[in-house]
Amino acid sequence: MASKEITPVRTKRQGLSWKARVKVTHKGKIIAQQSRTFDSKPQATSWAKKKQIEMEANPHGLNRNSTPQLEIT
């Protein structure tokens, strides 16, 4: 299950920013999480909603339709 959290963050340069955090838990343990900071609360909320839907569909970030590729350089 994915959950989202939007919190205000005070900065010296811009004053107030908003941090959006989305995390996926399974049996009480966090298995995936992402966060990003925005200038406005609506931007943070929009990103968090999209990311929450994306992470609920595929919490590990792997595309189930393709085989992971290993690149050796």
NORGI-V97214 format. One record per pair of residues at least 24 apart in sequence whose C-alpha atoms are under 10 Angstrom apart, sorted by sequence separation. I is the first residue (numbers start at 1). J is the second residue. D is the distance in whole Angstrom. If there is no record, write none. Layout:
# NORGI-V97214
I_J_D + I_J_D
This chain:
# NORGI-V97214
1_25_6 + 2_26_9 + 15_39_9 + 16_40_8 + 17_41_8 + 18_42_9 + 19_43_10 + 20_44_5 + 21_45_10 + 1_26_7 + 14_39_8 + 16_41_10 + 18_43_9 + 19_44_7 + 20_45_7 + 22_47_10 + 23_48_10 + 1_27_10 + 18_44_6 + 19_45_9 + 20_46_9 + 21_47_9 + 22_48_6 + 33_59_9 + 1_28_10 + 17_44_9 + 18_45_9 + 20_47_8 + 21_48_7 + 22_49_9 + 32_59_6 + 33_60_9 + 2_30_10 + 9_37_9 + 20_48_6 + 22_50_10 + 23_51_9 + 24_52_8 + 31_59_8 + 32_60_6 + 1_30_10 + 2_31_10 + 4_33_10 + 6_35_10 + 8_37_9 + 9_38_10 + 19_48_10 + 20_49_10 + 22_51_7 + 23_52_8 + 31_60_8 + 32_61_9 + 1_31_10 + 2_32_9 + 3_33_9 + 4_34_10 + 5_35_9 + 6_36_10 + 7_37_9 + 8_38_10 + 9_39_10 + 21_51_9 + 22_52_6 + 2_33_9 + 4_35_9 + 6_37_9 + 8_39_10 + 20_51_10 + 21_52_9 + 22_53_10 + 24_55_7 + 25_56_10 + 8_40_9 + 23_55_8 + 24_56_7 + 8_41_8 + 22_55_8 + 23_56_9 + 7_41_9 + 24_58_10 + 25_59_9 + 6_41_8 + 24_59_7 + 6_42_10 + 23_59_9 + 24_60_9 + 7_44_9 + 6_44_7 + 5_44_9 + 6_45_7 + 5_45_9 + 4_45_9 + 6_48_8 + 4_47_10 + 5_48_8 + 4_48_6 + 5_49_10 + 3_48_9 + 4_49_8 + 3_49_9 + 4_51_9 + 3_51_10 + 4_52_7 + 2_51_9 + 3_52_7 + 2_52_6 + 3_53_10 + 1_52_9 + 2_53_8 + 2_54_9 + 3_55_10 + 2_55_7 + 3_56_9 + 1_55_9 + 2_56_6 + 1_56_6 + 2_57_10 + 1_57_10 + 2_59_8 + 1_59_9
